[in-house]
Amino acid sequence: MTFGSREAYEDLSFLPPPGGSLWVPPGVNYEENKWAASTTWTDMETLAKQIEERMHGDWSMIREEDLERIWPINEEDREEKIAQFAKKHGFRLRLYLKGTCAIFDKWPR
């Protein structure tokens, strides 16, 4: 399977099975916090790798479907959180089109 290929997007093996063994911290209601419970640092590391691998010269586009794995579409301060993520990983959020995509580039040297 090639990174970025259709097969890669259809491979959902990283998700826990229905009724599966996803660990939820004590006191956290899984149904109310599905996104928080299923988003881990590895999801963010994977996204950072995707951005790096998809760099087309100076920029990289990430589609909404990939962003939603970490930040639900209606999450408060979503654009700010995406920009903070980008900065932490050495990128800059250049363009954010809610519901469509985000475009990242590298900070100028």
LUMLUM-54463 format. One record per residue: residue number from 1; residue in one letter; x negated, y negated, z of N, C-alpha, C in turn. Coordinates in nm, 2 decimals, decimal comma. Atoms other than C-alpha are relative to their C-alpha. Layout:
BEGIN
+-----+--------+--------+--------+--------+--------+--------+--------+--------+--------+--------+
! num ! residu !   n_xx !   n_yy !   n_zz !  ca_xx !  ca_yy !  ca_zz !   c_xx !   c_yy !   c_zz !
+-----+--------+--------+--------+--------+--------+--------+--------+--------+--------+--------+
! NUM !      A !      X !      Y !      Z !      X !      Y !      Z !      X !      Y !      Z !
...
+-----+--------+--------+--------+--------+--------+--------+--------+--------+--------+--------+
This chain:
BEGIN
+-----+--------+--------+--------+--------+--------+--------+--------+--------+--------+--------+
! num ! residu !   n_xx !   n_yy !   n_zz !  ca_xx !  ca_yy !  ca_zz !   c_xx !   c_yy !   c_zz !
+-----+--------+--------+--------+--------+--------+--------+--------+--------+--------+--------+
!   1 !      M !  -0,08 !   0,12 !   0,00 !   0,00 !   0,00 !   0,00 !  -0,09 !  -0,12 !   0,00 !
!   2 !      T !   0,08 !   0,12 !   0,01 !  -0,14 !  -0,34 !  -0,10 !   0,06 !  -0,11 !   0,09 !
!   3 !      F !  -0,05 !   0,11 !  -0,08 !  -0,11 !  -0,63 !   0,14 !   0,07 !  -0,10 !  -0,09 !
!   4 !      G !  -0,08 !   0,09 !   0,08 !   0,16 !  -0,87 !   0,01 !   0,09 !   0,07 !  -0,10 !
!   5 !      S !  -0,08 !  -0,07 !   0,10 !   0,31 !  -0,60 !  -0,21 !   0,15 !   0,02 !   0,05 !
!   6 !      R !  -0,14 !  -0,03 !  -0,04 !   0,68 !  -0,52 !  -0,21 !   0,01 !   0,11 !   0,11 !
!   7 !      E !   0,00 !  -0,11 !  -0,10 !   0,60 !  -0,20 !  -0,02 !  -0,03 !  -0,04 !   0,14 !
!   8 !      A !   0,04 !   0,05 !  -0,13 !   0,43 !  -0,39 !   0,25 !   0,12 !  -0,07 !   0,07 !
!   9 !      Y !  -0,11 !   0,07 !  -0,06 !   0,74 !  -0,60 !   0,31 !   0,11 !   0,10 !   0,04 !
!  10 !      E !  -0,10 !  -0,10 !  -0,03 !   0,96 !  -0,29 !   0,31 !  -0,04 !   0,09 !   0,11 !
!  11 !      D !   0,05 !  -0,09 !  -0,11 !   0,74 !  -0,11 !   0,57 !   0,04 !  -0,07 !   0,13 !
!  12 !      L !  -0,04 !   0,06 !  -0,13 !   0,91 !  -0,18 !   0,90 !  -0,04 !   0,10 !   0,11 !
!  13 !      S !   0,04 !  -0,10 !  -0,10 !   0,72 !   0,09 !   1,09 !  -0,05 !  -0,07 !   0,13 !
!  14 !      F !   0,05 !   0,07 !  -0,12 !   0,59 !  -0,18 !   1,33 !   0,12 !  -0,03 !   0,09 !
!  15 !      L !  -0,12 !   0,02 !  -0,09 !   0,95 !  -0,22 !   1,47 !   0,03 !   0,12 !   0,08 !
!  16 !      P !  -0,04 !  -0,11 !  -0,09 !   1,06 !  -0,01 !   1,76 !   0,12 !   0,07 !  -0,06 !
!  17 !      P !  -0,12 !  -0,07 !   0,05 !   1,31 !   0,26 !   1,67 !   0,13 !  -0,04 !   0,07 !
!  18 !      P !  -0,12 !   0,04 !  -0,06 !   1,68 !   0,19 !   1,74 !   0,01 !   0,07 !   0,14 !
!  19 !      G !   0,00 !  -0,06 !  -0,13 !   1,72 !   0,24 !   2,11 !  -0,13 !   0,05 !   0,05 !
!  20 !      G !   0,14 !  -0,05 !  -0,02 !   1,34 !   0,29 !   2,11 !  -0,06 !  -0,05 !   0,13 !
!  21 !      S !   0,07 !   0,02 !  -0,12 !   1,08 !   0,23 !   2,36 !  -0,07 !  -0,14 !   0,01 !
!  22 !      L !   0,06 !   0,13 !  -0,02 !   1,02 !  -0,14 !   2,35 !   0,00 !  -0,04 !   0,14 !
!  23 !      W !   0,01 !   0,04 !  -0,14 !   0,89 !  -0,26 !   2,68 !   0,05 !  -0,14 !   0,02 !
!  24 !      V !  -0,06 !   0,13 !  -0,03 !   1,08 !  -0,55 !   2,83 !  -0,04 !  -0,02 !   0,15 !
!  25 !      P !   0,04 !   0,03 !  -0,14 !   0,94 !  -0,72 !   3,15 !   0,12 !   0,00 !   0,09 !
!  26 !      P !  -0,11 !   0,00 !  -0,09 !   1,15 !  -0,68 !   3,46 !   0,07 !  -0,14 !   0,01 !
!  27 !      G !  -0,07 !   0,12 !  -0,01 !   1,42 !  -0,94 !   3,49 !   0,03 !  -0,07 !  -0,13 !
!  28 !      V !  -0,03 !   0,06 !   0,13 !   1,44 !  -1,01 !   3,12 !   0,11 !   0,08 !  -0,07 !
!  29 !      N !  -0,12 !  -0,06 !   0,06 !   1,77 !  -0,94 !   2,95 !  -0,04 !   0,02 !  -0,15 !
!  30 !      Y !   0,04 !  -0,02 !   0,14 !   1,67 !  -0,78 !   2,62 !   0,09 !  -0,05 !  -0,10 !
!  31 !      E !  -0,10 !   0,04 !   0,10 !   1,99 !  -0,86 !   2,44 !   0,00 !  -0,16 !  -0,01 !
!  32 !      E !   0,00 !   0,14 !   0,00 !   1,96 !  -1,23 !   2,53 !  -0,14 !  -0,05 !  -0,05 !
!  33 !      N !   0,14 !   0,04 !   0,03 !   1,58 !  -1,24 !   2,45 !  -0,06 !   0,09 !  -0,10 !
!  34 !      K !   0,05 !  -0,09 !   0,10 !   1,54 !  -1,01 !   2,15 !  -0,13 !  -0,05 !  -0,07 !
!  35 !      W !   0,12 !   0,05 !   0,07 !   1,30 !  -1,24 !   1,97 !  -0,12 !  -0,01 !   0,09 !
!  36 !      A !   0,11 !   0,01 !  -0,10 !   1,09 !  -1,32 !   2,28 !  -0,06 !   0,13 !   0,04 !
!  37 !      A !   0,05 !  -0,13 !  -0,05 !   1,07 !  -0,96 !   2,38 !  -0,07 !   0,07 !  -0,11 !
!  38 !      S !   0,06 !  -0,07 !   0,11 !   0,97 !  -0,84 !   2,03 !  -0,12 !  -0,07 !  -0,06 !
!  39 !      T !   0,11 !   0,07 !   0,05 !   0,72 !  -1,11 !   1,95 !  -0,12 !   0,01 !   0,09 !
!  40 !      T !   0,12 !  -0,01 !  -0,08 !   0,37 !  -1,04 !   2,06 !  -0,11 !  -0,07 !  -0,06 !
!  41 !      W !   0,12 !   0,07 !   0,06 !   0,03 !  -1,19 !   2,01 !  -0,04 !   0,07 !  -0,13 !
!  42 !      T !   0,04 !  -0,07 !   0,12 !  -0,03 !  -0,92 !   1,75 !   0,08 !  -0,05 !  -0,13 !
!  43 !      D !  -0,07 !   0,06 !   0,11 !   0,25 !  -1,07 !   1,54 !  -0,06 !  -0,13 !  -0,05 !
!  44 !      M !   0,06 !   0,12 !   0,04 !   0,08 !  -1,40 !   1,54 !  -0,14 !   0,02 !  -0,06 !
!  45 !      E !   0,13 !  -0,03 !   0,06 !  -0,26 !  -1,25 !   1,47 !   0,02 !   0,05 !  -0,14 !
!  46 !      T !  -0,03 !  -0,05 !   0,14 !  -0,10 !  -1,07 !   1,17 !   0,03 !  -0,11 !  -0,09 !
!  47 !      L !  -0,04 !   0,11 !   0,08 !   0,05 !  -1,39 !   1,05 !  -0,12 !  -0,09 !  -0,04 !
!  48 !      A !   0,12 !   0,07 !   0,03 !  -0,28 !  -1,57 !   1,08 !  -0,09 !   0,07 !  -0,11 !
!  49 !      K !   0,08 !  -0,08 !   0,11 !  -0,45 !  -1,29 !   0,87 !   0,07 !  -0,02 !  -0,13 !
!  50 !      Q !  -0,07 !   0,02 !   0,13 !  -0,17 !  -1,33 !   0,61 !  -0,03 !  -0,13 !  -0,06 !
!  51 !      I !   0,03 !   0,13 !   0,05 !  -0,23 !  -1,70 !   0,58 !  -0,14 !   0,00 !  -0,06 !
!  52 !      E !   0,14 !   0,00 !   0,05 !  -0,60 !  -1,65 !   0,54 !  -0,01 !   0,08 !  -0,13 !
!  53 !      E !   0,01 !  -0,08 !   0,12 !  -0,56 !  -1,37 !   0,28 !   0,08 !  -0,06 !  -0,11 !
!  54 !      R !  -0,08 !   0,06 !   0,10 !  -0,30 !  -1,57 !   0,09 !  -0,05 !  -0,13 !  -0,05 !
!  55 !      M !   0,05 !   0,13 !   0,03 !  -0,52 !  -1,88 !   0,06 !  -0,03 !   0,00 !  -0,15 !
!  56 !      H !   0,01 !   0,02 !   0,15 !  -0,50 !  -1,99 !  -0,31 !  -0,09 !  -0,12 !  -0,01 !
!  57 !      G !   0,08 !   0,11 !   0,00 !  -0,80 !  -2,21 !  -0,31 !   0,01 !  -0,08 !   0,13 !
!  58 !      D !  -0,01 !   0,09 !  -0,11 !  -0,69 !  -2,48 !  -0,07 !   0,13 !   0,02 !   0,08 !
!  59 !      W !  -0,13 !  -0,01 !  -0,08 !  -0,34 !  -2,37 !   0,05 !   0,05 !   0,15 !   0,00 !
!  60 !      S !  -0,06 !  -0,13 !  -0,01 !  -0,13 !  -2,07 !   0,15 !   0,15 !  -0,02 !   0,03 !
!  61 !      M !  -0,14 !   0,01 !  -0,03 !   0,25 !  -2,03 !   0,14 !   0,05 !   0,12 !   0,07 !
!  62 !      I !  -0,06 !  -0,11 !  -0,07 !   0,44 !  -1,82 !   0,39 !   0,15 !  -0,02 !  -0,01 !
!  63 !      R !  -0,14 !   0,01 !   0,02 !   0,80 !  -1,75 !   0,32 !   0,08 !   0,01 !   0,14 !
!  64 !      E !  -0,08 !   0,01 !  -0,12 !   1,08 !  -1,79 !   0,57 !   0,02 !   0,14 !   0,07 !
!  65 !      E !  -0,01 !  -0,14 !  -0,06 !   1,12 !  -1,41 !   0,62 !  -0,11 !   0,03 !   0,10 !
!  66 !      D !   0,12 !  -0,02 !  -0,08 !   0,77 !  -1,40 !   0,76 !   0,00 !  -0,09 !   0,13 !
!  67 !      L !  -0,01 !   0,09 !  -0,11 !   0,82 !  -1,70 !   0,98 !   0,10 !   0,04 !   0,11 !
!  68 !      E !  -0,11 !  -0,05 !  -0,09 !   1,14 !  -1,56 !   1,13 !  -0,04 !   0,11 !   0,09 !
!  69 !      R !   0,05 !  -0,11 !  -0,09 !   0,95 !  -1,26 !   1,27 !  -0,05 !  -0,06 !   0,13 !
!  70 !      I !   0,06 !   0,06 !  -0,12 !   0,80 !  -1,50 !   1,52 !   0,09 !  -0,11 !   0,06 !
!  71 !      W !  -0,08 !   0,11 !  -0,04 !   1,02 !  -1,81 !   1,53 !   0,14 !   0,01 !  -0,07 !
!  72 !      P !  -0,13 !   0,00 !   0,06 !   1,40 !  -1,77 !   1,48 !   0,03 !  -0,13 !  -0,07 !
!  73 !      I !  -0,03 !   0,12 !   0,08 !   1,54 !  -2,02 !   1,23 !   0,05 !  -0,12 !   0,07 !
!  74 !      N !  -0,06 !   0,11 !  -0,07 !   1,73 !  -2,22 !   1,48 !  -0,07 !  -0,03 !   0,14 !
!  75 !      E !   0,08 !   0,02 !  -0,12 !   1,46 !  -2,22 !   1,75 !  -0,03 !  -0,15 !   0,02 !
!  76 !      E !   0,03 !   0,14 !  -0,03 !   1,42 !  -2,56 !   1,92 !  -0,15 !  -0,03 !  -0,02 !
!  77 !      D !   0,14 !   0,04 !   0,03 !   1,10 !  -2,74 !   1,82 !  -0,08 !   0,10 !  -0,08 !
!  78 !      R !   0,06 !  -0,10 !   0,09 !   1,03 !  -2,48 !   1,56 !  -0,12 !  -0,05 !  -0,08 !
!  79 !      E !   0,10 !   0,05 !   0,08 !   0,83 !  -2,69 !   1,33 !  -0,13 !  -0,04 !   0,08 !
!  80 !      E !   0,11 !   0,04 !  -0,09 !   0,61 !  -2,82 !   1,62 !  -0,07 !   0,13 !   0,05 !
!  81 !      K !   0,06 !  -0,13 !  -0,05 !   0,55 !  -2,46 !   1,74 !  -0,08 !   0,06 !  -0,12 !
!  82 !      I !   0,07 !  -0,06 !   0,11 !   0,45 !  -2,35 !   1,39 !  -0,13 !  -0,08 !  -0,02 !
!  83 !      A !   0,12 !   0,08 !   0,01 !   0,21 !  -2,65 !   1,37 !  -0,10 !   0,03 !   0,11 !
!  84 !      Q !   0,09 !  -0,04 !  -0,11 !   0,06 !  -2,56 !   1,71 !  -0,07 !   0,13 !  -0,03 !
!  85 !      F !   0,06 !  -0,13 !   0,04 !   0,01 !  -2,20 !   1,59 !  -0,10 !  -0,02 !  -0,11 !
!  86 !      A !   0,10 !   0,03 !   0,11 !  -0,16 !  -2,33 !   1,27 !  -0,13 !  -0,06 !   0,06 !
!  87 !      K !   0,11 !   0,06 !  -0,06 !  -0,39 !  -2,55 !   1,47 !  -0,09 !   0,10 !   0,08 !
!  88 !      K !   0,07 !  -0,10 !  -0,08 !  -0,48 !  -2,27 !   1,71 !  -0,09 !   0,09 !  -0,09 !
!  89 !      H !   0,06 !  -0,10 !   0,08 !  -0,58 !  -2,05 !   1,42 !  -0,09 !  -0,07 !  -0,11 !
!  90 !      G !   0,09 !   0,06 !   0,10 !  -0,78 !  -2,31 !   1,22 !   0,07 !  -0,05 !  -0,12 !
!  91 !      F !  -0,07 !   0,05 !   0,11 !  -0,51 !  -2,41 !   0,98 !   0,07 !  -0,13 !   0,03 !
!  92 !      R !  -0,09 !   0,12 !  -0,02 !  -0,29 !  -2,72 !   0,93 !   0,13 !   0,03 !  -0,07 !
!  93 !      L !  -0,13 !  -0,01 !   0,06 !   0,08 !  -2,71 !   0,86 !   0,02 !  -0,13 !  -0,09 !
!  94 !      R !  -0,01 !   0,12 !   0,10 !   0,11 !  -2,93 !   0,54 !   0,14 !  -0,03 !  -0,04 !
!  95 !      L !  -0,14 !   0,02 !   0,04 !   0,47 !  -2,87 !   0,45 !   0,09 !   0,10 !   0,06 !
!  96 !      Y !  -0,09 !  -0,10 !  -0,06 !   0,76 !  -2,71 !   0,63 !   0,14 !  -0,03 !  -0,06 !
!  97 !      L !  -0,14 !   0,01 !   0,06 !   1,09 !  -2,65 !   0,44 !   0,08 !   0,10 !   0,08 !
!  98 !      K !  -0,08 !  -0,09 !  -0,09 !   1,33 !  -2,50 !   0,70 !   0,09 !   0,09 !  -0,10 !
!  99 !      G !  -0,08 !  -0,09 !   0,08 !   1,49 !  -2,19 !   0,55 !  -0,07 !   0,04 !  -0,13 !
! 100 !      T !   0,07 !  -0,03 !   0,13 !   1,24 !  -2,17 !   0,26 !  -0,14 !   0,05 !   0,02 !
! 101 !      C !   0,14 !  -0,04 !  -0,02 !   0,87 !  -2,17 !   0,35 !  -0,08 !  -0,10 !   0,08 !
! 102 !      A !   0,10 !   0,10 !  -0,06 !   0,57 !  -2,33 !   0,52 !  -0,13 !   0,01 !  -0,08 !
! 103 !      I !   0,13 !   0,00 !   0,07 !   0,25 !  -2,43 !   0,34 !  -0,10 !  -0,05 !   0,10 !
! 104 !      F !   0,11 !   0,02 !  -0,09 !  -0,07 !  -2,42 !   0,53 !  -0,13 !  -0,03 !  -0,08 !
! 105 !      D !   0,13 !   0,01 !   0,06 !  -0,42 !  -2,54 !   0,44 !  -0,10 !   0,00 !   0,12 !
! 106 !      K !   0,10 !   0,00 !  -0,10 !  -0,75 !  -2,55 !   0,62 !  -0,03 !  -0,15 !   0,03 !
! 107 !      W !   0,04 !   0,14 !  -0,04 !  -0,86 !  -2,86 !   0,82 !  -0,12 !  -0,05 !  -0,09 !
! 108 !      P !   0,11 !   0,05 !   0,07 !  -1,09 !  -3,08 !   0,62 !  -0,13 !   0,00 !   0,08 !
! 109 !      R !   0,13 !  -0,01 !  -0,07 !  -1,46 !  -3,05 !   0,71 !  -0,06 !  -0,14 !   0,01 !
+-----+--------+--------+--------+--------+--------+--------+--------+--------+--------+--------+
